[in-house]
Amino acid sequence: MIMRGMALVAAVVLIGAEGPASAQTRAPGSDALRQQIERRFDVLPLHNGLALHPKSPMRADRSVRSIELTDHTIAVDGTPVTGVELRDKLGDDADLVLRLSYLEPDARRALLEMDSTAMPQTPEAPPEPPRAPPSTPRRSRHSDDRVRIGGSVTVDADESVGDVVVIGGSAHIHGEVKGDVMVVGGLVELGPHADVRNDVTVVGGTLRRDPNARIGGRLNEVGPGLNLHGLRVGRFPFGPATLFWGTMWGGLFAFISTVIRIAILCILASLVLLVGHDYVERISTRAAAEPVKAGLVGVLAQLLFLPLLIVTIVVLVVTIIGIPFLALVPFVVLGLVVLLIVGFTAVAYHVGRLVSARLGSAPLNPYLTAIVGILAVLTPVLLGRILGIGGPLLLPLALPVLLIGFLAEYLAWTVGFGAVALNQFDKKGSAAS
């Protein structure tokens, strides 16, 4: 009897101990939280969390369609939100979502009795079959070299030609080129069936090459991309955006651009004077002594510059040996730009001295003299830009003023460049004598 009573007491103690332990596996209030969640939302499992779809529209934001809870993130309709944003969108229901987000992922699934094996699996996409290389079409047409200036050359997929040379245009190669391809100031397009036996040279242009295009020789790219095809005579290179310049905002933008350009010119002129004040003095004296002659030389140099540059590039490419020297072409252009700035600075320096003498002021330092000259030369342009801010109403008055300003500035650049050229010629002549 005593042993039977002790066994009964031990069983009661074990049953009493097991009851609280099983009750502790679920957090206090979890059943109420689960009931509230299921009453307000449809719960769907995700591969890294769960999604809550409102059974009725939210009071705060009726456009909310889903709330996604991942490991440590809450997103509303795919957009992560903070606690404050969640309360703005869900109102009182935000507390339910926040309480649910505080639980660990396993506890969250146990609360909602979600089976991890029932999660939707994203089907893996079948591997993409390897692409077969494009078959080479039969070359049924044959022709000699193609040379075009200011136009385009197209070699079709069934065509075979010799050399292709394009200046100021585009070359579209889809077939076979037995020689070289050279484009100056344009576009080279090599299609999937393009087969160039020798070199491809692009000078001051752009290259578009299909991965399947074949080049038997070297690929030479010289200078920045510049497409001159759109600047052919008879073709207007601008689009409908040109109408923007006739509006008030267009005039304001043009005025600000002109002010910035004047500031840059003042800085460059000051640097030129800092480096070569005596040289600028000589150029200024020559421009003042022979303005007509210097202007004619400047115009002639401008007219001959581009043709001579193109001819030089073509000669270097054709001789093959000169191709490495094409890398010097950008530096030659940069040197001419520097000479233009020096000539303009010299003319502005002379104009600044004239303005100071006319106003009767004391002689200014060289830097202020050049800046005064730049402002004097560009005053008509600046005045035209100010009138352009008035929009279409003042446009008829602004255009003539701008035309006068552009003409005055062009003369300053041209006379200055011609004076630099005359000074160099005189140096060579005196040295020869």
Protein Blocks (a to p, Z undefined) as FASTA:
>chain_A
ZZmmmmmmmmmmmmmmmmmmmmmmpcghklmmmmmmmmmpccdddfkbccdddfbdcfkl
mmbfbdcddfkbcceehiacdfklmmmmnommlmmmmmmmmpcfklmmmmnopafklpcc
ddddddddddddddddddfbdcdddddehiacdddfkbccfbdddehiacddfbdcfbbc
ddehiaddddfkbccfbdcddehiacdddfkbccfbdcddedjdddfklmcghiafbdfk
lmmmmpmklmmmmmmmmmmmmmmmmmmmmmmmmmmmmlmmmmmmmmmmmmmlmmmmmmmm
mmmmmmmmmmmmmmmmmnommmmmmmmmmmmmmmmmmmmmmmmmmmmmmmmmmmmmmnop
acddfklmmmmmmmmmmmmmmmmmmmmmnommlmmmmmmmmmmmmmmmmmmmmmmmmmmm
mmmmmmmmmmmZZ
